[in-house]
Amino acid sequence: MKINPMHSVQAYRKLQEAQERTDGVKSQKADKLEISSEAKEMAKSQEVLAARSKRVEELKDQVQNGTYKVNHQTVANKLYDFWNN
């Protein structure tokens, strides 16, 4: 049986060259991001964001001052609706 070491080296080089060619093609591709029109509209609605942050600040102040009151009936109704629907 004859072993030709040059044949295996040539096959290895061909494989490396093929990988370099495909790597060059892959590196030319760029990531792409698409944002839906609904998401763009949501980003524009700063009024909702401002109102929400104002409400959050009010709640934080109430909790820190100890004036926040929990409506137990509303919480119970919401939990009941959540688990039964």
N, CA, C and O of each residue as an XYZ file, in Angstrom:
340
protein
N       0.837     -1.168      0.000
C       0.000      0.000      0.000
C       0.884      1.235      0.000
O       1.831      1.341      0.780
N       0.563      2.155     -0.878
C       1.363      3.361     -1.014
C       0.627      4.511     -0.322
O      -0.561      4.732     -0.557
N       1.347      5.235      0.531
C       0.779      6.392      1.225
C       1.387      7.646      0.607
O       2.607      7.793      0.538
N       0.526      8.537      0.167
C       0.970      9.782     -0.451
C       0.635     10.929      0.505
O      -0.510     11.380      0.548
N       1.617     11.405      1.270
C       1.336     12.471      2.239
C       0.980     13.803      1.554
O       0.288     14.625      2.155
N       1.419     14.024      0.362
C       1.129     15.278     -0.321
C      -0.351     15.375     -0.678
O      -0.913     16.469     -0.715
N      -0.969     14.252     -0.936
C      -2.389     14.272     -1.281
C      -3.229     14.790     -0.107
O      -4.149     15.583     -0.306
N      -2.916     14.345      1.106
C      -3.681     14.784      2.268
C      -3.418     16.259      2.572
O      -4.326     16.958      3.021
N      -2.212     16.744      2.340
C      -1.893     18.158      2.549
C      -2.648     19.009      1.533
O      -3.172     20.070      1.874
N      -2.704     18.549      0.291
C      -3.423     19.298     -0.746
C      -4.922     19.343     -0.427
O      -5.569     20.373     -0.619
N      -5.457     18.253      0.047
C      -6.878     18.225      0.402
C      -7.155     19.187      1.556
O      -8.186     19.859      1.575
N      -6.245     19.250      2.503
C      -6.380     20.169      3.630
C      -6.334     21.619      3.153
O      -7.131     22.443      3.603
N      -5.427     21.932      2.264
C      -5.327     23.301      1.727
C      -6.580     23.681      0.956
O      -7.067     24.805      1.079
N      -7.107     22.756      0.163
C      -8.331     23.037     -0.586
C      -9.491     23.320      0.374
O     -10.304     24.212      0.131
N      -9.559     22.567      1.445
C     -10.608     22.777      2.431
C     -10.467     24.146      3.095
O     -11.459     24.849      3.292
N      -9.240     24.522      3.439
C      -9.000     25.831      4.045
C      -9.382     26.956      3.090
O     -10.009     27.931      3.503
N      -9.014     26.834      1.833
C      -9.340     27.861      0.842
C     -10.854     27.992      0.673
O     -11.380     29.099      0.558
N     -11.538     26.870      0.658
C     -12.997     26.904      0.521
C     -13.636     27.581      1.733
O     -14.586     28.351      1.586
N     -13.125     27.301      2.913
C     -13.661     27.929      4.122
C     -13.386     29.428      4.130
O     -14.240     30.206      4.556
N     -12.215     29.847      3.669
C     -11.898     31.272      3.605
C     -12.826     31.998      2.639
O     -13.241     33.127      2.901
N     -13.152     31.350      1.522
C     -14.067     31.964      0.557
C     -15.458     32.116      1.166
O     -16.096     33.157      1.004
N     -15.929     31.088      1.862
C     -17.271     31.171      2.456
C     -17.284     32.137      3.633
O     -18.293     32.804      3.864
N     -16.191     32.228      4.381
C     -16.117     33.187      5.487
C     -16.185     34.611      4.955
O     -16.808     35.471      5.577
N     -15.564     34.871      3.833
C     -15.615     36.200      3.225
C     -17.015     36.572      2.815
O     -17.419     37.726      2.956
N     -17.761     35.613      2.309
C     -19.144     35.873      1.904
C     -20.012     36.108      3.136
O     -20.852     37.008      3.130
N     -19.829     35.326      4.176
C     -20.626     35.472      5.388
C     -20.351     36.792      6.083
O     -21.270     37.396      6.635
N     -19.120     37.250      6.069
C     -18.789     38.483      6.777
C     -19.383     39.704      6.092
O     -19.490     40.760      6.714
N     -19.770     39.587      4.829
C     -20.373     40.714      4.127
C     -21.825     40.912      4.536
O     -22.366     42.005      4.369
N     -22.461     39.887      5.063
C     -23.831     40.006      5.498
C     -23.881     40.835      6.776
O     -22.993     40.747      7.623
N     -24.929     41.636      6.900
C     -25.073     42.468      8.081
C     -26.371     42.114      8.796
O     -27.318     41.621      8.184
N     -26.398     42.370     10.085
C     -27.623     42.166     10.838
C     -28.656     43.186     10.394
O     -28.323     44.288      9.958
N     -29.902     42.799     10.514
C     -30.976     43.657     10.044
C     -32.069     43.691     11.101
O     -32.431     42.656     11.661
N     -32.589     44.868     11.371
C     -33.624     45.035     12.366
C     -34.820     45.707     11.723
O     -34.684     46.740     11.068
N     -35.994     45.119     11.911
C     -37.220     45.701     11.383
C     -38.141     46.004     12.549
O     -38.393     45.143     13.392
N     -38.642     47.227     12.594
C     -39.548     47.648     13.653
C     -40.910     47.892     13.024
O     -41.030     48.632     12.047
N     -41.922     47.274     13.582
C     -43.264     47.393     13.019
C     -43.810     48.806     13.220
O     -43.331     49.563     14.063
N     -44.817     49.135     12.430
C     -45.413     50.466     12.540
C     -46.097     50.639     13.896
O     -46.120     51.741     14.445
N     -46.653     49.550     14.436
C     -47.275     49.626     15.751
C     -46.238     49.966     16.822
O     -46.505     50.764     17.721
N     -45.073     49.366     16.721
C     -44.018     49.640     17.696
C     -43.532     51.079     17.568
O     -43.217     51.721     18.570
N     -43.473     51.581     16.352
C     -43.066     52.971     16.158
C     -44.075     53.925     16.773
O     -43.701     54.936     17.367
N     -45.357     53.602     16.629
C     -46.394     54.439     17.229
C     -46.306     54.414     18.750
O     -46.485     55.436     19.412
N     -46.030     53.238     19.289
C     -45.900     53.137     20.746
C     -44.721     53.962     21.241
O     -44.795     54.579     22.303
N     -43.652     53.976     20.490
C     -42.485     54.748     20.889
C     -42.775     56.243     20.852
O     -42.200     57.011     21.624
N     -43.660     56.651     19.961
C     -43.995     58.065     19.835
C     -44.907     58.554     20.955
O     -44.939     59.747     21.259
N     -45.633     57.650     21.556
C     -46.625     58.066     22.545
C     -45.954     58.373     23.884
O     -45.953     57.549     24.798
N     -45.402     59.537     23.976
C     -44.726     59.961     25.200
C     -45.725     60.349     26.287
O     -45.388     60.345     27.471
N     -46.955     60.683     25.887
C     -47.960     61.063     26.871
C     -48.255     59.903     27.812
O     -48.373     60.090     29.023
N     -48.373     58.714     27.253
C     -48.650     57.540     28.072
C     -47.482     57.279     29.012
O     -47.678     56.970     30.187
N     -46.288     57.404     28.498
C     -45.101     57.179     29.314
C     -45.021     58.195     30.449
O     -44.699     57.837     31.582
N     -45.311     59.456     30.150
C     -45.257     60.492     31.174
C     -46.319     60.255     32.241
O     -46.044     60.386     33.434
N     -47.525     59.909     31.818
C     -48.607     59.655     32.771
C     -48.284     58.447     33.644
O     -48.543     58.451     34.848
N     -47.723     57.425     33.031
C     -47.387     56.223     33.788
C     -46.292     56.512     34.807
O     -46.385     56.076     35.955
N     -45.266     57.235     34.405
C     -44.183     57.526     35.353
C     -44.679     58.436     36.471
O     -44.221     58.317     37.607
N     -45.609     59.346     36.166
C     -46.189     60.204     37.206
C     -46.952     59.353     38.211
O     -46.830     59.559     39.418
N     -47.738     58.399     37.722
C     -48.514     57.513     38.594
C     -47.592     56.655     39.454
O     -47.862     56.444     40.636
N     -46.516     56.166     38.870
C     -45.555     55.344     39.623
C     -44.925     56.173     40.738
O     -44.757     55.685     41.856
N     -44.580     57.409     40.442
C     -43.992     58.279     41.468
C     -44.986     58.551     42.595
O     -44.609     58.561     43.767
N     -46.246     58.771     42.246
C     -47.271     58.980     43.276
C     -47.393     57.766     44.179
O     -47.480     57.895     45.400
N     -47.400     56.575     43.568
C     -47.506     55.352     44.352
C     -46.286     55.143     45.244
O     -46.417     54.707     46.388
N     -45.112     55.451     44.725
C     -43.896     55.325     45.537
C     -43.965     56.229     46.749
O     -43.618     55.821     47.858
N     -44.415     57.468     46.540
C     -44.530     58.414     47.654
C     -45.532     57.918     48.692
O     -45.284     58.010     49.894
N     -46.670     57.391     48.223
C     -47.679     56.885     49.150
C     -47.144     55.711     49.967
O     -47.397     55.617     51.168
N     -46.406     54.820     49.315
C     -45.851     53.664     50.023
C     -44.822     54.123     51.048
O     -44.809     53.632     52.176
N     -43.963     55.056     50.668
C     -42.940     55.536     51.590
C     -43.548     56.296     52.769
O     -43.040     56.222     53.888
N     -44.621     57.017     52.521
C     -45.264     57.782     53.590
C     -46.197     56.928     54.439
O     -46.621     57.354     55.513
N     -46.515     55.747     53.976
C     -47.414     54.873     54.707
C     -48.879     55.209     54.469
O     -49.741     54.759     55.224
N     -49.181     55.990     53.438
C     -50.564     56.372     53.158
C     -51.202     55.533     52.063
O     -52.360     55.760     51.712
N     -50.481     54.581     51.522
C     -51.031     53.748     50.461
C     -52.015     52.750     51.062
O     -51.678     52.011     51.987
N     -53.221     52.736     50.531
C     -54.264     51.831     51.015
C     -54.611     50.820     49.927
O     -54.862     51.185     48.778
N     -54.621     49.568     50.300
C     -54.936     48.501     49.363
C     -56.435     48.226     49.437
O     -56.980     48.042     50.526
N     -57.097     48.199     48.296
C     -58.506     47.839     48.237
C     -58.574     46.316     48.110
O     -58.397     45.763     47.024
N     -58.831     45.655     49.225
C     -58.784     44.192     49.270
C     -59.832     43.556     48.379
O     -59.588     42.504     47.788
N     -60.987     44.175     48.274
C     -62.058     43.620     47.447
C     -61.662     43.621     45.972
O     -61.913     42.647     45.263
N     -61.047     44.706     45.508
C     -60.614     44.794     44.116
C     -59.529     43.763     43.820
O     -59.552     43.118     42.772
N     -58.590     43.609     44.731
C     -57.516     42.628     44.552
C     -58.102     41.223     44.497
O     -57.713     40.423     43.645
N     -59.027     40.917     45.392
C     -59.643     39.591     45.405
C     -60.408     39.332     44.112
O     -60.323     38.242     43.545
N     -61.156     40.331     43.646
C     -61.906     40.165     42.397
C     -60.981     39.929     41.209
O     -61.263     39.081     40.363
N     -59.894     40.663     41.141
C     -58.947     40.501     40.030
C     -58.283     39.130     40.079
O     -58.105     38.496     39.039
N     -57.914     38.663     41.272
C     -57.323     37.331     41.394
C     -58.330     36.256     41.004
O     -57.986     35.291     40.321
N     -59.550     36.423     41.432
C     -60.586     35.461     41.098
C     -60.797     35.408     39.583
O     -60.864     34.331     38.990
N     -60.901     36.581     38.972
C     -61.090     36.639     37.513
C     -59.903     36.016     36.782
O     -60.085     35.310     35.790
N     -58.697     36.274     37.265
C     -57.505     35.750     36.612
C     -57.485     34.228     36.640
O     -57.212     33.595     35.621
N     -57.768     33.640     37.782
C     -57.643     32.198     37.926
C     -58.859     31.442     37.400
O     -58.779     30.233     37.182
N     -59.980     32.124     37.194
C     -61.175     31.428     36.741
C     -61.520     31.720     35.285
O     -62.502     31.178     34.779
N     -60.786     32.515     34.628
C     -61.064     32.789     33.194
C     -59.998     32.217     32.315
O     -60.067     32.350     31.093
